[in-house]
Amino acid sequence: MMPCTTDGIQSFKDLVVGIHRVMVEGMEKALETVIDQLDDELPHPGPGWESVGKKERRLNTRFGMELCIRRRGFRRRDPSAGGDQEQKELYFPLDEALGLPREERFCPLVQQLGVMLATELSFRGAAGLLRSVFSVPVSHQQVHRWAQEAGEEREQEVAGKVAAAFAEGQEVAAGEKVAPTVVVEADGVWVRLQREQQRSLEWKLGIVHAGWEAESPAGKRMRLIDKACWGGTLTTEAFWERGVVTLAEQYAFPSIQRVVRSGDGAAWIKAGQEHLRPAEFYLDPYHRNQALLRGLGHDRALLKEAEAALEGGEWERLGALLLHDAVWVLPATPWTREQFQWLAVESGELEGEAYLWESHLLLNGQTDVLMHQFQARVDAAYQEIPNELEQGEADLVALSRKYQQVRAQDYFHSEVGIQVRERLMSARGGFVS
């Protein structure tokens, strides 16, 4: 039992702080004892090294612990420098065994925590939280340095994987997440530069995910599923090579049946088609609407006509059923909710009106009728594929693409679709791209 005094305790907070201080002091002593024992157990570095005795270093750890470590040091002369320039190389076996850089004053756990906080807060905010909550005396410049070092380490790791995949032809370690549909979004951000000949620089940013899901039962806010990001001041080729590696490490490729790309239509974004084949491309709603405004001006009649044409095409792409006039219906899934929300927002941006409901049918049999309508339409579309396969010289790539488009509207897992997939796989030698 550790000694603890009740002197000066006037509140529960004082009690917790007092016990925490006693625990930290006990942990410091235990760590210093274990580290001293480990240092004694490490072997002598070998011939040519002479002892310089024990040297002290201090190391700040989590929870305000500052360890005073005394470890054995050795030196070896380097006569190759010659004369007065002869160098003395210092070596500390304990530092190497624990992976501690010589001049670092903070343990790896503190650095890891600082980098993690810096992804959510400013460097100053992260340092302040480390000081106030974890009692670690660190500056925001120190957190900035850790973040830079972590970024450089991650950059080397990713660059090595890309080089192995595209320069050496090695296979990328496949991910384990299953996703029939993968969405790849890309955009660029221009940043002004200071004290540089080049006035600005574009950061290319990419994100891959498996769609959207509701954050709460109400479904008012959505979040991305299984997302992964990449980016940098990269060439077009380097950007998409990293994108392919990111996607491959995240998802199990055999499970992917549809890839959707989205962006503002920039040439470097469209170039992703060369790396992600086959993939559908959609102009993001903001830039699409801006293009309409530039082309049609503010003629409300023309904008409404364009809106109706676009919406009709979007509903058909999603496989929605037109029940009455402008009332479209789809099965309620996170993906379809997100698509409807986008279309409703786009209607408003084009000075139109759209209302979004999620409802339930109350009369028996009505749900089955709607399901049958959805199923009949996709079954008919599926059946066109084997009909074309029976014709000579069928374009298997085009038919595979058509299959993916129909499958995106197959909300109830048609048996006809399964049969068509098997026929396509057989025709293409075992896979449907």
C-alpha positions in Angstrom: 0.0 0.0 0.0 1.5 3.4 -1.0 1.7 6.1 1.7 -0.9 8.8 1.4 -1.7 11.8 3.7 -5.0 13.5 4.1 -3.3 16.8 5.0 -4.7 19.7 2.8 -7.6 17.7 1.4 -10.7 19.9 1.3 -12.6 18.4 -1.6 -13.0 15.3 -3.7 -10.8 17.0 -6.4 -8.0 17.4 -3.9 -8.3 13.7 -2.9 -8.1 12.6 -6.5 -5.1 14.9 -7.3 -3.3 13.7 -4.1 -3.8 10.0 -4.9 -2.7 10.6 -8.5 0.5 12.4 -7.4 1.3 9.4 -5.1 0.7 7.0 -7.9 2.9 8.9 -10.3 5.7 9.0 -7.8 5.4 5.3 -7.3 5.4 4.6 -11.0 8.5 6.8 -11.5 10.4 4.8 -8.9 9.3 1.5 -10.4 10.2 2.5 -13.9 13.6 3.8 -12.9 14.3 0.6 -11.0 13.3 -1.6 -14.0 15.2 0.5 -16.5 18.3 0.4 -14.3 18.1 -3.4 -14.1 17.6 -3.6 -17.9 20.7 -1.4 -18.5 22.8 -3.7 -16.3 21.6 -6.7 -18.2 22.5 -5.4 -21.7 25.8 -6.8 -23.0 29.0 -4.8 -23.6 29.2 -3.5 -27.2 32.4 -5.4 -27.8 36.1 -4.8 -28.6 37.2 -1.3 -29.2 34.6 0.3 -26.9 35.7 1.8 -23.6 33.3 2.7 -20.7 32.7 6.3 -19.9 30.6 5.4 -16.8 26.9 6.1 -16.3 25.4 9.2 -17.9 22.2 10.8 -16.9 19.2 11.8 -19.2 15.7 12.9 -18.3 12.6 11.7 -20.1 9.1 13.2 -19.8 6.3 10.6 -20.0 2.6 10.7 -19.7 0.8 11.8 -16.5 3.5 14.2 -15.5 6.2 11.6 -14.9 9.8 12.8 -15.4 12.2 9.9 -15.3 15.8 10.4 -14.3 17.7 7.6 -16.2 21.3 6.8 -15.5 22.7 4.4 -18.1 26.1 3.1 -19.2 27.9 4.8 -21.9 30.7 3.7 -24.2 33.0 5.5 -26.6 35.2 4.4 -29.5 37.9 6.5 -31.1 37.7 7.1 -34.8 41.4 7.5 -35.9 40.4 8.0 -39.6 39.8 11.7 -38.9 43.5 12.1 -37.9 45.3 14.4 -35.5 43.3 16.8 -33.5 40.2 16.1 -35.5 40.0 12.6 -34.0 36.4 11.8 -33.2 35.0 10.0 -30.2 31.8 8.1 -31.0 29.4 7.7 -28.0 27.1 4.8 -27.7 24.4 4.0 -25.1 23.0 0.4 -25.3 19.9 1.3 -23.3 18.9 4.1 -25.7 19.2 1.7 -28.7 17.3 -1.1 -26.9 14.4 1.2 -26.0 14.4 3.1 -29.3 15.1 6.5 -27.7 16.7 9.2 -29.9 19.6 10.7 -28.2 18.3 14.3 -27.8 14.6 13.5 -27.4 13.2 14.6 -24.0 9.7 13.0 -24.4 8.8 9.3 -24.5 7.2 7.9 -27.7 3.8 7.6 -26.0 3.8 11.4 -25.4 4.8 12.0 -29.0 2.1 9.7 -30.3 -0.5 11.4 -28.2 0.7 14.8 -29.4 0.4 13.9 -33.1 -3.1 12.4 -32.5 -4.3 15.6 -30.8 -2.7 17.7 -33.6 -5.0 16.0 -36.1 -8.0 17.4 -34.3 -6.6 20.6 -32.7 -4.1 23.4 -33.5 -0.6 22.7 -32.4 -1.0 25.3 -29.7 -4.3 23.6 -28.6 -2.7 20.2 -28.6 0.2 21.4 -26.4 -2.2 23.1 -24.1 -4.2 19.9 -23.6 -1.0 17.9 -23.0 0.0 20.4 -20.3 -3.4 20.8 -18.6 -4.7 17.2 -18.7 -1.5 15.1 -18.9 0.9 17.4 -17.0 3.4 17.2 -19.9 5.5 20.4 -20.1 5.5 20.6 -23.9 5.4 23.6 -26.3 3.4 24.0 -29.5 6.7 24.1 -31.5 7.5 20.6 -30.1 4.1 19.2 -31.2 4.7 20.8 -34.6 8.0 19.0 -34.9 6.5 15.7 -33.9 3.7 16.1 -36.5 6.3 16.9 -39.2 8.4 13.8 -38.3 5.3 11.6 -38.3 4.3 13.0 -41.7 7.8 12.3 -43.1 7.8 8.8 -41.8 4.3 8.1 -43.3 5.4 9.7 -46.6 8.4 7.3 -46.8 6.2 4.4 -46.0 3.6 5.2 -48.7 6.2 6.1 -51.3 7.8 2.7 -50.7 4.5 0.9 -51.2 3.7 2.9 -54.4 7.2 2.2 -55.8 6.9 -1.5 -55.0 3.5 -1.7 -56.8 4.1 0.4 -59.9 7.9 0.3 -60.4 8.7 -3.2 -59.2 5.4 -4.9 -60.0 4.7 -6.3 -56.5 1.2 -7.0 -55.3 -0.3 -4.6 -52.8 -1.4 -6.3 -49.6 -5.2 -6.5 -50.0 -7.6 -5.0 -47.5 -10.3 -7.0 -45.7 -13.3 -4.6 -45.9 -16.1 -5.8 -48.1 -17.9 -3.2 -50.2 -19.8 -3.8 -53.4 -19.8 -0.1 -54.2 -16.8 2.1 -53.6 -16.9 5.9 -54.0 -13.7 7.9 -54.9 -13.9 11.7 -54.5 -11.1 14.1 -55.4 -10.7 17.8 -55.2 -7.9 20.4 -55.3 -7.1 23.2 -52.8 -4.9 26.1 -53.8 -2.6 27.4 -51.1 -0.8 30.7 -51.2 3.0 30.5 -50.6 5.2 33.0 -48.7 8.7 33.9 -49.6 8.6 31.6 -52.6 9.1 32.2 -56.3 6.0 30.2 -56.9 3.0 32.2 -55.7 0.6 29.3 -55.1 0.4 25.5 -55.0 -2.4 23.0 -55.4 -2.9 20.3 -52.9 -4.6 17.3 -54.5 -6.9 15.6 -52.0 -8.6 12.2 -52.4 -11.0 10.1 -50.2 -12.3 6.6 -50.8 -15.3 5.2 -48.9 -18.1 2.7 -49.1 -21.0 5.1 -49.1 -22.9 6.8 -46.3 -24.7 5.8 -43.2 -26.8 7.7 -40.6 -25.0 9.0 -37.5 -28.3 8.7 -35.5 -31.6 6.9 -35.8 -33.2 10.2 -37.0 -30.9 10.1 -40.0 -30.4 13.8 -40.2 -26.6 13.7 -40.3 -24.7 11.2 -42.4 -21.1 9.9 -42.1 -18.8 8.1 -44.5 -18.3 4.4 -44.2 -14.8 2.9 -44.0 -13.1 6.0 -45.3 -9.4 6.4 -46.2 -7.7 9.6 -47.4 -4.6 10.5 -49.3 -3.2 13.6 -50.9 -0.3 16.0 -51.4 1.4 18.3 -53.9 1.6 15.4 -56.3 1.7 15.0 -60.1 -1.5 13.5 -61.6 0.2 10.2 -62.1 1.6 10.0 -58.5 -1.8 11.1 -57.1 -3.8 8.3 -58.7 -1.1 5.7 -58.0 -1.4 6.5 -54.3 -5.2 6.4 -54.7 -5.0 2.9 -56.1 -2.7 1.7 -53.3 -5.0 3.3 -50.7 -8.1 1.6 -52.2 -6.3 -1.7 -52.4 -5.2 -1.6 -48.8 -8.6 -0.7 -47.6 -10.9 -3.1 -49.5 -11.1 -6.7 -50.7 -10.9 -6.2 -54.4 -13.1 -9.2 -55.3 -16.0 -7.7 -53.4 -16.0 -4.4 -55.4 -18.5 -4.5 -58.2 -18.9 -0.8 -58.8 -16.5 2.2 -58.6 -17.9 5.7 -58.6 -15.7 8.8 -59.1 -16.7 12.3 -58.3 -15.0 15.7 -58.7 -15.1 19.1 -60.3 -14.2 18.0 -63.8 -10.5 19.1 -63.6 -8.3 17.3 -66.1 -6.2 15.6 -63.4 -9.4 14.3 -61.7 -10.7 12.9 -65.0 -7.3 11.2 -65.5 -8.3 8.8 -62.7 -10.2 6.8 -65.3 -6.8 5.4 -66.5 -6.2 3.9 -63.1 -9.7 3.0 -61.9 -11.2 1.1 -64.8 -14.1 0.7 -65.2 -15.4 3.6 -63.1 -18.3 5.9 -63.5 -17.7 9.6 -63.2 -20.1 12.2 -62.0 -19.5 16.0 -61.8 -20.1 17.1 -58.2 -23.4 19.0 -57.7 -21.8 22.4 -56.9 -19.7 22.6 -60.1 -22.5 21.1 -62.2 -24.9 23.8 -61.0 -22.3 26.5 -61.6 -21.8 25.3 -65.1 -25.6 25.5 -65.7 -25.7 29.1 -64.3 -22.8 30.1 -66.6 -24.4 28.5 -69.6 -28.0 29.5 -69.0 -27.5 32.7 -67.0 -30.3 33.5 -64.5 -33.2 32.6 -66.8 -35.4 30.9 -64.3 -37.5 29.2 -66.9 -34.4 27.6 -68.6 -33.0 26.7 -65.2 -36.2 25.0 -64.1 -36.3 23.1 -67.4 -32.7 22.0 -67.0 -33.4 21.0 -63.4 -36.3 18.8 -64.4 -34.2 17.1 -67.1 -31.3 16.5 -64.7 -33.5 15.3 -61.9 -35.3 12.9 -64.3 -32.0 11.5 -65.3 -30.8 11.2 -61.7 -33.9 9.4 -60.6 -33.6 6.9 -63.4 -29.9 6.4 -62.7 -30.9 5.5 -59.1 -33.6 3.2 -60.3 -36.4 5.2 -58.6 -40.1 4.6 -59.5 -42.3 7.5 -60.6 -45.5 7.1 -58.7 -47.4 10.3 -59.6 -46.3 13.5 -61.4 -43.0 14.4 -59.6 -43.3 11.8 -56.8 -40.3 9.4 -56.9 -39.8 6.5 -54.5 -36.8 4.4 -53.6 -36.1 1.8 -50.8 -34.8 3.5 -47.7 -31.1 2.8 -47.4 -28.2 5.1 -46.2 -27.1 5.3 -49.9 -30.5 6.3 -51.3 -31.1 8.8 -48.4 -27.9 10.5 -49.2 -28.7 10.7 -52.9 -32.1 12.1 -52.3 -30.6 14.7 -49.9 -28.2 15.8 -52.6 -30.9 16.1 -55.2 -33.1 18.1 -52.9 -30.2 20.5 -52.2 -29.5 20.8 -56.0 -33.1 21.7 -56.7 -32.8 24.6 -54.2 -29.6 25.8 -55.7 -31.3 25.9 -59.1 -34.2 27.9 -57.6 -36.5 24.9 -57.6 -38.4 23.2 -54.9 -38.0 19.6 -53.5 -39.4 17.9 -50.4 -37.9 14.7 -49.0 -40.0 12.3 -47.0 -39.3 8.8 -45.5 -42.6 6.9 -45.1 -44.1 3.5 -44.5 -47.0 1.9 -46.3 -49.8 1.0 -44.0 -52.1 -1.2 -46.2 -51.2 -4.9 -46.5 -49.8 -5.8 -49.8 -48.7 -2.4 -51.0 -45.1 -2.9 -50.1 -45.1 -6.2 -52.0 -46.5 -4.4 -55.1 -43.8 -1.8 -55.0 -41.1 -4.4 -54.5 -42.5 -6.4 -57.5 -42.3 -3.2 -59.7 -38.7 -2.6 -58.7 -37.9 -6.3 -59.3 -39.6 -6.5 -62.7 -37.7 -3.6 -64.0 -34.3 -4.8 -63.1 -35.1 -8.4 -64.2 -36.0 -7.0 -67.6 -32.7 -5.0 -67.8 -30.7 -8.0 -66.6 -32.3 -10.2 -69.3 -31.0 -8.0 -72.0 -27.4 -9.1 -71.2 -27.7 -12.8 -71.9 -29.7 -12.0 -75.0 -26.8 -9.9 -76.3 -24.3 -12.6 -75.1 -26.0 -15.1 -77.4 -25.2 -12.9 -80.4 -21.8 -13.4 -82.0 -18.9 -11.2 -81.2 -20.5 -9.8 -78.0 -18.6 -6.9 -76.4 -17.9 -8.4 -72.9 -16.5 -5.3 -71.4 -19.6 -3.2 -72.4 -21.9 -6.0 -71.1 -20.0 -6.1 -67.8 -20.4 -2.4 -67.5 -24.1 -2.7 -68.2 -24.4 -5.4 -65.6 -22.8 -3.1 -63.0 -25.2 -0.3 -63.9 -28.3 -2.6 -63.5 -26.9 -4.1 -60.3 -26.7 -0.6 -58.8 -30.5 -0.4 -59.1 -31.0 -4.0 -57.8 -32.2 -3.2 -54.3 -33.8 -6.6 -53.6 -31.1 -9.0 -54.9 -32.7 -10.4 -58.0 -32.2 -14.1 -58.8 -32.0 -13.2 -62.5 -29.0 -11.0 -61.6 -27.2 -13.9 -60.0 -27.7 -16.0 -63.0 -26.6 -13.2 -65.4 -23.4 -12.7 -63.3 -22.6 -16.4 -63.5 -23.0 -16.3 -67.3 -20.8 -13.2 -67.6 -18.1 -14.8 -65.3 -18.1 -17.9 -67.5 -17.8 -15.8 -70.7 -15.0 -13.6 -69.3 -13.0 -16.5 -67.8 -14.1 -16.2 -64.2 -14.5 -12.6 -63.3 -16.7 -9.6 -64.0 -14.8 -6.3 -63.9 
